[in-house]
Amino acid sequence: MGSTLDDKVGPLARSPYLFLFEGSPDKFSVVENPSRPPGTERGIMTAKVLVEKKVDTVITGTIGRRAYNALNEEGISVKAGCSGSVLQAVRKCASGELEECKGATFAGYIG
């Protein structure tokens, strides 16, 4: 939810920043999530950025159906349900502790 490794992992489409790791928790870059303005296309917009960046795995707190489907169609692994800091989540992923999710973990807002 912030721009440092100590910040919490958030929902994919609502996170203000995306961390792009290259092989280890020590080598990364941070980019602003362009889908921050309100709207119903946030998840799909975020997924499109990740596809363009050629990521192979996404670590997130939650992910909606359309974003999950867009990433899945491109063969991108999704590890959802993560909590704690970005660094904790990346270390868990690197050590094989995070399971791949099989679908969306966020169904949308009621109300």
A tleap script that builds the chain and sets N, CA, C and O, in Angstrom:
source leaprc.protein.ff14SB
mol = sequence {
  NMET GLY SER THR LEU ASP ASP LYS VAL GLY
  PRO LEU ALA ARG SER PRO TYR LEU PHE LEU
  PHE GLU GLY SER PRO ASP LYS PHE SER VAL
  VAL GLU ASN PRO SER ARG PRO PRO GLY THR
  GLU ARG GLY ILE MET THR ALA LYS VAL LEU
  VAL GLU LYS LYS VAL ASP THR VAL ILE THR
  GLY THR ILE GLY ARG ARG ALA TYR ASN ALA
  LEU ASN GLU GLU GLY ILE SER VAL LYS ALA
  GLY CYS SER GLY SER VAL LEU GLN ALA VAL
  ARG LYS CYS ALA SER GLY GLU LEU GLU GLU
  CYS LYS GLY ALA THR PHE ALA GLY TYR ILE
  CGLY
}
set mol.1.N position { 0.816 -1.191 0.000 }
set mol.1.CA position { 0.000 0.000 0.000 }
set mol.1.C position { 0.860 1.254 0.000 }
set mol.1.O position { 0.336 2.368 -0.025 }
set mol.2.N position { 2.170 1.079 0.028 }
set mol.2.CA position { 3.103 2.202 -0.035 }
set mol.2.C position { 4.251 1.863 -0.965 }
set mol.2.O position { 4.197 0.875 -1.698 }
set mol.3.N position { 5.284 2.682 -0.932 }
set mol.3.CA position { 6.378 2.514 -1.894 }
set mol.3.C position { 7.653 1.917 -1.298 }
set mol.3.O position { 8.709 1.967 -1.929 }
set mol.4.N position { 7.567 1.346 -0.077 }
set mol.4.CA position { 8.746 0.714 0.519 }
set mol.4.C position { 8.482 -0.769 0.774 }
set mol.4.O position { 7.332 -1.206 0.811 }
set mol.5.N position { 9.534 -1.519 0.944 }
set mol.5.CA position { 9.411 -2.955 1.201 }
set mol.5.C position { 8.724 -3.261 2.528 }
set mol.5.O position { 8.214 -4.365 2.720 }
set mol.6.N position { 8.708 -2.300 3.441 }
set mol.6.CA position { 8.070 -2.491 4.741 }
set mol.6.C position { 6.574 -2.215 4.706 }
set mol.6.O position { 5.872 -2.514 5.671 }
set mol.7.N position { 6.074 -1.649 3.607 }
set mol.7.CA position { 4.647 -1.364 3.492 }
set mol.7.C position { 3.864 -2.653 3.272 }
set mol.7.O position { 4.413 -3.658 2.821 }
set mol.8.N position { 2.590 -2.609 3.593 }
set mol.8.CA position { 1.718 -3.785 3.522 }
set mol.8.C position { 1.344 -4.132 2.081 }
set mol.8.O position { 1.190 -3.257 1.229 }
set mol.9.N position { 1.202 -5.432 1.838 }
set mol.9.CA position { 0.674 -5.923 0.572 }
set mol.9.C position { -0.809 -5.561 0.555 }
set mol.9.O position { -1.509 -5.746 1.551 }
set mol.10.N position { -1.281 -5.051 -0.568 }
set mol.10.CA position { -2.685 -4.652 -0.667 }
set mol.10.C position { -3.391 -5.379 -1.789 }
set mol.10.O position { -2.816 -6.260 -2.429 }
set mol.11.N position { -4.640 -5.009 -2.027 }
set mol.11.CA position { -5.381 -5.576 -3.154 }
set mol.11.C position { -4.764 -5.092 -4.460 }
set mol.11.O position { -4.319 -3.948 -4.553 }
set mol.12.N position { -4.737 -5.943 -5.446 }
set mol.12.CA position { -4.039 -5.635 -6.697 }
set mol.12.C position { -4.445 -4.296 -7.288 }
set mol.12.O position { -3.588 -3.437 -7.492 }
set mol.13.N position { -5.708 -4.095 -7.566 }
set mol.13.CA position { -6.145 -2.905 -8.291 }
set mol.13.C position { -6.117 -1.638 -7.442 }
set mol.13.O position { -6.091 -0.538 -7.993 }
set mol.14.N position { -6.121 -1.760 -6.145 }
set mol.14.CA position { -6.187 -0.583 -5.284 }
set mol.14.C position { -4.835 -0.191 -4.693 }
set mol.14.O position { -4.744 0.802 -3.970 }
set mol.15.N position { -3.803 -0.943 -4.985 }
set mol.15.CA position { -2.480 -0.601 -4.472 }
set mol.15.C position { -1.904 0.561 -5.272 }
set mol.15.O position { -1.911 0.526 -6.503 }
set mol.16.N position { -1.410 1.585 -4.595 }
set mol.16.CA position { -0.886 2.740 -5.315 }
set mol.16.C position { 0.429 2.462 -6.044 }
set mol.16.O position { 0.787 3.184 -6.975 }
set mol.17.N position { 1.141 1.430 -5.627 }
set mol.17.CA position { 2.429 1.106 -6.242 }
set mol.17.C position { 2.512 -0.375 -6.588 }
set mol.17.O position { 1.885 -1.214 -5.942 }
set mol.18.N position { 3.285 -0.677 -7.602 }
set mol.18.CA position { 3.578 -2.054 -7.996 }
set mol.18.C position { 5.075 -2.263 -7.839 }
set mol.18.O position { 5.871 -1.445 -8.302 }
set mol.19.N position { 5.460 -3.345 -7.195 }
set mol.19.CA position { 6.866 -3.703 -7.033 }
set mol.19.C position { 7.203 -4.754 -8.079 }
set mol.19.O position { 6.503 -5.759 -8.207 }
set mol.20.N position { 8.259 -4.524 -8.815 }
set mol.20.CA position { 8.697 -5.468 -9.843 }
set mol.20.C position { 10.040 -6.044 -9.402 }
set mol.20.O position { 11.054 -5.345 -9.389 }
set mol.21.N position { 10.032 -7.325 -9.041 }
set mol.21.CA position { 11.243 -7.998 -8.570 }
set mol.21.C position { 11.865 -8.773 -9.714 }
set mol.21.O position { 11.169 -9.335 -10.559 }
set mol.22.N position { 13.192 -8.792 -9.725 }
set mol.22.CA position { 13.919 -9.477 -10.791 }
set mol.22.C position { 14.837 -10.532 -10.202 }
set mol.22.O position { 16.042 -10.314 -10.071 }
set mol.23.N position { 14.264 -11.681 -9.844 }
set mol.23.CA position { 15.065 -12.816 -9.405 }
set mol.23.C position { 15.355 -12.915 -7.933 }
set mol.23.O position { 15.647 -14.009 -7.451 }
set mol.24.N position { 15.291 -11.816 -7.184 }
set mol.24.CA position { 15.561 -11.877 -5.752 }
set mol.24.C position { 14.883 -10.700 -5.054 }
set mol.24.O position { 14.539 -9.709 -5.698 }
set mol.25.N position { 14.692 -10.805 -3.741 }
set mol.25.CA position { 14.087 -9.695 -3.007 }
set mol.25.C position { 14.944 -8.430 -2.993 }
set mol.25.O position { 14.461 -7.356 -2.635 }
set mol.26.N position { 16.211 -8.553 -3.381 }
set mol.26.CA position { 17.112 -7.403 -3.350 }
set mol.26.C position { 17.104 -6.589 -4.638 }
set mol.26.O position { 17.536 -5.436 -4.640 }
set mol.27.N position { 16.626 -7.165 -5.721 }
set mol.27.CA position { 16.662 -6.484 -7.013 }
set mol.27.C position { 15.230 -6.182 -7.457 }
set mol.27.O position { 14.497 -7.077 -7.879 }
set mol.28.N position { 14.846 -4.909 -7.353 }
set mol.28.CA position { 13.468 -4.556 -7.675 }
set mol.28.C position { 13.365 -3.091 -8.102 }
set mol.28.O position { 14.276 -2.286 -7.902 }
set mol.29.N position { 12.222 -2.789 -8.693 }
set mol.29.CA position { 11.875 -1.402 -9.000 }
set mol.29.C position { 10.438 -1.182 -8.539 }
set mol.29.O position { 9.683 -2.137 -8.360 }
set mol.30.N position { 10.073 0.064 -8.352 }
set mol.30.CA position { 8.737 0.427 -7.910 }
set mol.30.C position { 8.143 1.362 -8.952 }
set mol.30.O position { 8.772 2.343 -9.347 }
set mol.31.N position { 6.931 1.055 -9.394 }
set mol.31.CA position { 6.239 1.920 -10.353 }
set mol.31.C position { 4.869 2.280 -9.787 }
set mol.31.O position { 4.262 1.496 -9.057 }
set mol.32.N position { 4.395 3.461 -10.129 }
set mol.32.CA position { 3.052 3.840 -9.713 }
set mol.32.C position { 2.035 3.016 -10.469 }
set mol.32.O position { 2.191 2.758 -11.662 }
set mol.33.N position { 0.999 2.608 -9.773 }
set mol.33.CA position { -0.076 1.860 -10.397 }
set mol.33.C position { -0.951 2.859 -11.158 }
set mol.33.O position { -1.566 3.728 -10.538 }
set mol.34.N position { -1.018 2.754 -12.480 }
set mol.34.CA position { -1.776 3.733 -13.262 }
set mol.34.C position { -3.281 3.609 -13.116 }
set mol.34.O position { -4.014 4.453 -13.633 }
set mol.35.N position { -3.760 2.595 -12.435 }
set mol.35.CA position { -5.205 2.392 -12.324 }
set mol.35.C position { -5.787 3.033 -11.070 }
set mol.35.O position { -6.879 2.656 -10.645 }
set mol.36.N position { -5.104 3.968 -10.482 }
set mol.36.CA position { -5.562 4.580 -9.240 }
set mol.36.C position { -6.845 5.396 -9.362 }
set mol.36.O position { -7.599 5.426 -8.390 }
set mol.37.N position { -7.150 6.050 -10.458 }
set mol.37.CA position { -8.417 6.794 -10.479 }
set mol.37.C position { -9.592 5.835 -10.309 }
set mol.37.O position { -9.535 4.702 -10.788 }
set mol.38.N position { -10.654 6.271 -9.636 }
set mol.38.CA position { -11.818 5.407 -9.449 }
set mol.38.C position { -12.415 4.957 -10.778 }
set mol.38.O position { -12.379 5.680 -11.774 }
set mol.39.N position { -12.948 3.780 -10.766 }
set mol.39.CA position { -13.582 3.238 -11.962 }
set mol.39.C position { -13.632 1.731 -11.906 }
set mol.39.O position { -12.999 1.114 -11.049 }
set mol.40.N position { -14.367 1.143 -12.798 }
set mol.40.CA position { -14.561 -0.295 -12.764 }
set mol.40.C position { -13.494 -1.063 -13.533 }
set mol.40.O position { -13.509 -2.294 -13.532 }
set mol.41.N position { -12.595 -0.385 -14.171 }
set mol.41.CA position { -11.571 -1.055 -14.978 }
set mol.41.C position { -10.221 -1.143 -14.270 }
set mol.41.O position { -9.224 -1.490 -14.904 }
set mol.42.N position { -10.163 -0.843 -12.988 }
set mol.42.CA position { -8.875 -0.803 -12.287 }
set mol.42.C position { -8.112 -2.111 -12.362 }
set mol.42.O position { -6.920 -2.120 -12.671 }
set mol.43.N position { -8.784 -3.211 -12.085 }
set mol.43.CA position { -8.102 -4.504 -12.094 }
set mol.43.C position { -7.560 -4.860 -13.461 }
set mol.43.O position { -6.428 -5.329 -13.584 }
set mol.44.N position { -8.350 -4.643 -14.476 }
set mol.44.CA position { -7.946 -4.980 -15.832 }
set mol.44.C position { -6.781 -4.085 -16.263 }
set mol.44.O position { -5.857 -4.542 -16.937 }
set mol.45.N position { -6.830 -2.792 -15.864 }
set mol.45.CA position { -5.739 -1.871 -16.202 }
set mol.45.C position { -4.437 -2.285 -15.523 }
set mol.45.O position { -3.368 -2.242 -16.131 }
set mol.46.N position { -4.537 -2.683 -14.265 }
set mol.46.CA position { -3.346 -3.124 -13.542 }
set mol.46.C position { -2.797 -4.402 -14.168 }
set mol.46.O position { -1.586 -4.537 -14.344 }
set mol.47.N position { -3.675 -5.336 -14.503 }
set mol.47.CA position { -3.241 -6.579 -15.142 }
set mol.47.C position { -2.532 -6.286 -16.464 }
set mol.47.O position { -1.520 -6.914 -16.775 }
set mol.48.N position { -3.051 -5.347 -17.235 }
set mol.48.CA position { -2.440 -4.988 -18.516 }
set mol.48.C position { -1.014 -4.472 -18.323 }
set mol.48.O position { -0.115 -4.820 -19.089 }
set mol.49.N position { -0.811 -3.650 -17.308 }
set mol.49.CA position { 0.540 -3.149 -17.011 }
set mol.49.C position { 1.469 -4.302 -16.678 }
set mol.49.O position { 2.603 -4.343 -17.155 }
set mol.50.N position { 0.999 -5.238 -15.865 }
set mol.50.CA position { 1.841 -6.370 -15.471 }
set mol.50.C position { 2.167 -7.268 -16.654 }
set mol.50.O position { 3.276 -7.793 -16.746 }
set mol.51.N position { 1.216 -7.450 -17.558 }
set mol.51.CA position { 1.474 -8.226 -18.783 }
set mol.51.C position { 2.523 -7.506 -19.624 }
set mol.51.O position { 3.449 -8.139 -20.132 }
set mol.52.N position { 2.386 -6.192 -19.774 }
set mol.52.CA position { 3.345 -5.410 -20.559 }
set mol.52.C position { 4.741 -5.460 -19.958 }
set mol.52.O position { 5.735 -5.421 -20.683 }
set mol.53.N position { 4.817 -5.546 -18.633 }
set mol.53.CA position { 6.114 -5.624 -17.934 }
set mol.53.C position { 6.693 -7.043 -17.970 }
set mol.53.O position { 7.806 -7.277 -17.499 }
set mol.54.N position { 5.928 -7.985 -18.530 }
set mol.54.CA position { 6.363 -9.376 -18.704 }
set mol.54.C position { 6.688 -10.067 -17.376 }
set mol.54.O position { 7.681 -10.785 -17.259 }
set mol.55.N position { 5.827 -9.835 -16.379 }
set mol.55.CA position { 6.026 -10.521 -15.103 }
set mol.55.C position { 5.611 -11.985 -15.254 }
set mol.55.O position { 4.835 -12.323 -16.148 }
set mol.56.N position { 6.119 -12.837 -14.397 }
set mol.56.CA position { 5.704 -14.234 -14.452 }
set mol.56.C position { 4.910 -14.650 -13.217 }
set mol.56.O position { 4.246 -15.687 -13.222 }
set mol.57.N position { 4.978 -13.840 -12.157 }
set mol.57.CA position { 4.236 -14.127 -10.933 }
set mol.57.C position { 3.736 -12.814 -10.335 }
set mol.57.O position { 4.456 -11.815 -10.315 }
set mol.58.N position { 2.504 -12.827 -9.851 }
set mol.58.CA position { 1.928 -11.679 -9.161 }
set mol.58.C position { 1.614 -12.098 -7.731 }
set mol.58.O position { 0.987 -13.132 -7.498 }
set mol.59.N position { 2.053 -11.288 -6.780 }
set mol.59.CA position { 1.767 -11.506 -5.365 }
set mol.59.C position { 0.834 -10.370 -4.937 }
set mol.59.O position { 1.148 -9.198 -5.144 }
set mol.60.N position { -0.303 -10.714 -4.345 }
set mol.60.CA position { -1.280 -9.683 -3.983 }
set mol.60.C position { -2.105 -10.094 -2.775 }
set mol.60.O position { -2.143 -11.262 -2.388 }
set mol.61.N position { -2.762 -9.106 -2.193 }
set mol.61.CA position { -3.693 -9.403 -1.109 }
set mol.61.C position { -4.955 -10.038 -1.667 }
set mol.61.O position { -5.340 -11.130 -1.250 }
set mol.62.N position { -5.599 -9.362 -2.608 }
set mol.62.CA position { -6.788 -9.892 -3.277 }
set mol.62.C position { -6.719 -9.544 -4.756 }
set mol.62.O position { -5.988 -8.642 -5.163 }
set mol.63.N position { -7.492 -10.273 -5.552 }
set mol.63.CA position { -7.550 -10.031 -6.986 }
set mol.63.C position { -8.961 -10.331 -7.474 }
set mol.63.O position { -9.569 -11.327 -7.081 }
set mol.64.N position { -9.469 -9.467 -8.325 }
set mol.64.CA position { -10.803 -9.648 -8.885 }
set mol.64.C position { -10.806 -10.614 -10.054 }
set mol.64.O position { -9.758 -10.993 -10.576 }
set mol.65.N position { -12.004 -11.001 -10.451 }
set mol.65.CA position { -12.185 -11.995 -11.508 }
set mol.65.C position { -11.569 -11.577 -12.837 }
set mol.65.O position { -10.846 -12.358 -13.455 }
set mol.66.N position { -11.844 -10.361 -13.282 }
set mol.66.CA position { -11.345 -9.957 -14.604 }
set mol.66.C position { -9.826 -9.811 -14.622 }
set mol.66.O position { -9.180 -10.179 -15.603 }
set mol.67.N position { -9.256 -9.279 -13.547 }
set mol.67.CA position { -7.793 -9.174 -13.476 }
set mol.67.C position { -7.173 -10.567 -13.428 }
set mol.67.O position { -6.190 -10.842 -14.117 }
set mol.68.N position { -7.758 -11.450 -12.605 }
set mol.68.CA position { -7.235 -12.821 -12.533 }
set mol.68.C position { -7.282 -13.487 -13.908 }
set mol.68.O position { -6.300 -14.089 -14.343 }
set mol.69.N position { -8.417 -13.380 -14.586 }
set mol.69.CA position { -8.560 -14.011 -15.897 }
set mol.69.C position { -7.566 -13.444 -16.906 }
set mol.69.O position { -6.993 -14.195 -17.696 }
set mol.70.N position { -7.354 -12.133 -16.890 }
set mol.70.CA position { -6.401 -11.513 -17.826 }
set mol.70.C position { -4.988 -12.027 -17.581 }
set mol.70.O position { -4.260 -12.306 -18.533 }
set mol.71.N position { -4.593 -12.155 -16.325 }
set mol.71.CA position { -3.248 -12.659 -16.007 }
set mol.71.C position { -3.137 -14.141 -16.323 }
set mol.71.O position { -2.135 -14.591 -16.880 }
set mol.72.N position { -4.166 -14.897 -15.967 }
set mol.72.CA position { -4.164 -16.335 -16.206 }
set mol.72.C position { -4.060 -16.653 -17.699 }
set mol.72.O position { -3.340 -17.572 -18.089 }
set mol.73.N position { -4.769 -15.903 -18.524 }
set mol.73.CA position { -4.711 -16.108 -19.970 }
set mol.73.C position { -3.304 -15.904 -20.537 }
set mol.73.O position { -2.950 -16.476 -21.569 }
set mol.74.N position { -2.515 -15.089 -19.854 }
set mol.74.CA position { -1.138 -14.835 -20.287 }
set mol.74.C position { -0.131 -15.782 -19.627 }
set mol.74.O position { 1.075 -15.660 -19.842 }
set mol.75.N position { -0.632 -16.725 -18.824 }
set mol.75.CA position { 0.241 -17.687 -18.167 }
set mol.75.C position { 0.959 -17.136 -16.951 }
set mol.75.O position { 1.981 -17.681 -16.534 }
set mol.76.N position { 0.441 -16.069 -16.381 }
set mol.76.CA position { 1.059 -15.445 -15.208 }
set mol.76.C position { 0.481 -16.085 -13.948 }
set mol.76.O position { -0.736 -16.133 -13.769 }
set mol.77.N position { 1.352 -16.569 -13.090 }
set mol.77.CA position { 0.962 -17.185 -11.828 }
set mol.77.C position { 0.499 -16.098 -10.855 }
set mol.77.O position { 1.105 -15.030 -10.781 }
set mol.78.N position { -0.570 -16.369 -10.114 }
set mol.78.CA position { -1.088 -15.409 -9.141 }
set mol.78.C position { -1.062 -16.043 -7.754 }
set mol.78.O position { -1.604 -17.127 -7.540 }
set mol.79.N position { -0.430 -15.356 -6.832 }
set mol.79.CA position { -0.371 -15.756 -5.427 }
set mol.79.C position { -1.166 -14.714 -4.654 }
set mol.79.O position { -0.639 -13.647 -4.337 }
set mol.80.N position { -2.428 -15.008 -4.346 }
set mol.80.CA position { -3.298 -14.061 -3.653 }
set mol.80.C position { -3.515 -14.500 -2.217 }
set mol.80.O position { -3.161 -15.614 -1.832 }
set mol.81.N position { -4.096 -13.614 -1.437 }
set mol.81.CA position { -4.323 -13.900 -0.026 }
set mol.81.C position { -3.120 -13.574 0.825 }
set mol.81.O position { -3.043 -13.991 1.981 }
set mol.82.N position { -2.181 -12.835 0.270 }
set mol.82.CA position { -0.953 -12.492 0.992 }
set mol.82.C position { -1.214 -11.343 1.949 }
set mol.82.O position { -2.048 -10.477 1.683 }
set mol.83.N position { -0.504 -11.340 3.050 }
set mol.83.CA position { -0.605 -10.260 4.026 }
set mol.83.C position { 0.795 -9.964 4.536 }
set mol.83.O position { 1.764 -10.623 4.157 }
set mol.84.N position { 0.884 -8.976 5.389 }
set mol.84.CA position { 2.182 -8.570 5.911 }
set mol.84.C position { 2.858 -7.603 4.970 }
set mol.84.O position { 2.212 -7.005 4.110 }
set mol.85.N position { 4.143 -7.450 5.130 }
set mol.85.CA position { 4.892 -6.493 4.310 }
set mol.85.C position { 5.214 -7.079 2.936 }
set mol.85.O position { 5.156 -8.291 2.723 }
set mol.86.N position { 5.549 -6.197 2.029 }
set mol.86.CA position { 5.967 -6.620 0.684 }
set mol.86.C position { 7.158 -7.558 0.800 }
set mol.86.O position { 7.181 -8.611 0.162 }
set mol.87.N position { 8.143 -7.189 1.602 }
set mol.87.CA position { 9.346 -8.013 1.748 }
set mol.87.C position { 9.007 -9.399 2.299 }
set mol.87.O position { 9.551 -10.394 1.821 }
set mol.88.N position { 8.126 -9.485 3.289 }
set mol.88.CA position { 7.732 -10.783 3.842 }
set mol.88.C position { 7.073 -11.647 2.763 }
set mol.88.O position { 7.373 -12.835 2.644 }
set mol.89.N position { 6.185 -11.052 1.989 }
set mol.89.CA position { 5.476 -11.806 0.950 }
set mol.89.C position { 6.430 -12.294 -0.127 }
set mol.89.O position { 6.310 -13.428 -0.590 }
set mol.90.N position { 7.364 -11.464 -0.526 }
set mol.90.CA position { 8.323 -11.857 -1.570 }
set mol.90.C position { 9.230 -12.972 -1.066 }
set mol.90.O position { 9.529 -13.911 -1.804 }
set mol.91.N position { 9.656 -12.879 0.154 }
set mol.91.CA position { 10.495 -13.947 0.726 }
set mol.91.C position { 9.733 -15.268 0.798 }
set mol.91.O position { 10.291 -16.326 0.504 }
set mol.92.N position { 8.455 -15.210 1.189 }
set mol.92.CA position { 7.636 -16.425 1.230 }
set mol.92.C position { 7.484 -17.018 -0.164 }
set mol.92.O position { 7.547 -18.234 -0.341 }
set mol.93.N position { 7.286 -16.161 -1.138 }
set mol.93.CA position { 7.147 -16.639 -2.517 }
set mol.93.C position { 8.443 -17.285 -2.997 }
set mol.93.O position { 8.421 -18.358 -3.599 }
set mol.94.N position { 9.566 -16.631 -2.729 }
set mol.94.CA position { 10.871 -17.146 -3.160 }
set mol.94.C position { 11.179 -18.494 -2.520 }
set mol.94.O position { 11.871 -19.319 -3.115 }
set mol.95.N position { 10.671 -18.720 -1.315 }
set mol.95.CA position { 10.948 -19.992 -0.631 }
set mol.95.C position { 9.874 -21.047 -0.902 }
set mol.95.O position { 9.906 -22.133 -0.323 }
set mol.96.N position { 8.920 -20.723 -1.788 }
set mol.96.CA position { 7.895 -21.699 -2.160 }
set mol.96.C position { 6.753 -21.829 -1.175 }
set mol.96.O position { 5.999 -22.800 -1.242 }
set mol.97.N position { 6.602 -20.880 -0.259 }
set mol.97.CA position { 5.569 -20.967 0.769 }
set mol.97.C position { 4.194 -20.472 0.310 }
set mol.97.O position { 3.201 -20.719 0.994 }
set mol.98.N position { 4.116 -19.784 -0.821 }
set mol.98.CA position { 2.834 -19.252 -1.291 }
set mol.98.C position { 2.252 -20.149 -2.368 }
set mol.98.O position { 2.928 -20.505 -3.333 }
set mol.99.N position { 1.000 -20.506 -2.190 }
set mol.99.CA position { 0.327 -21.344 -3.185 }
set mol.99.C position { -0.294 -20.482 -4.274 }
set mol.99.O position { -0.710 -19.349 -4.035 }
set mol.100.N position { -0.346 -21.043 -5.468 }
set mol.100.CA position { -0.993 -20.356 -6.579 }
set mol.100.C position { -2.494 -20.398 -6.373 }
set mol.100.O position { -3.052 -21.442 -6.035 }
set mol.101.N position { -3.151 -19.255 -6.576 }
set mol.101.CA position { -4.613 -19.271 -6.436 }
set mol.101.C position { -5.233 -19.751 -7.741 }
set mol.101.O position { -4.636 -19.640 -8.812 }
set mol.102.N position { -6.422 -20.276 -7.627 }
set mol.102.CA position { -7.111 -20.891 -8.769 }
set mol.102.C position { -8.243 -20.031 -9.307 }
set mol.102.O position { -9.008 -20.472 -10.164 }
set mol.103.N position { -8.350 -18.809 -8.809 }
set mol.103.CA position { -9.404 -17.914 -9.266 }
set mol.103.C position { -9.388 -16.634 -8.470 }
set mol.103.O position { -8.514 -16.421 -7.630 }
set mol.104.N position { -10.359 -15.783 -8.736 }
set mol.104.CA position { -10.471 -14.501 -8.049 }
set mol.104.C position { -10.667 -14.709 -6.549 }
set mol.104.O position { -11.287 -15.680 -6.115 }
set mol.105.N position { -10.127 -13.783 -5.776 }
set mol.105.CA position { -10.301 -13.823 -4.335 }
set mol.105.C position { -11.108 -12.638 -3.853 }
set mol.105.O position { -11.336 -12.497 -2.651 }
set mol.106.N position { -11.547 -11.781 -4.763 }
set mol.106.CA position { -12.338 -10.608 -4.440 }
set mol.106.C position { -13.531 -10.561 -5.362 }
set mol.106.O position { -13.371 -10.503 -6.582 }
set mol.107.N position { -14.725 -10.586 -4.799 }
set mol.107.CA position { -15.939 -10.662 -5.610 }
set mol.107.C position { -16.560 -9.300 -5.909 }
set mol.107.O position { -17.530 -9.221 -6.663 }
set mol.108.N position { -16.024 -8.238 -5.337 }
set mol.108.CA position { -16.571 -6.907 -5.575 }
set mol.108.C position { -17.268 -6.380 -4.347 }
set mol.108.O position { -17.460 -7.088 -3.358 }
set mol.109.N position { -17.636 -5.136 -4.434 }
set mol.109.CA position { -18.278 -4.461 -3.306 }
set mol.109.C position { -19.780 -4.653 -3.347 }
set mol.109.O position { -20.375 -4.672 -4.424 }
set mol.110.N position { -20.379 -4.790 -2.221 }
set mol.110.CA position { -21.832 -4.903 -2.111 }
set mol.110.C position { -22.356 -3.549 -1.653 }
set mol.110.O position { -21.790 -2.926 -0.755 }
set mol.111.N position { -23.415 -3.109 -2.261 }
set mol.111.CA position { -23.978 -1.911 -1.735 }
set mol.111.C position { -24.250 -0.878 -2.706 }
set mol.111.O position { -24.737 0.194 -2.346 }
savepdb mol mol.pdb
quit
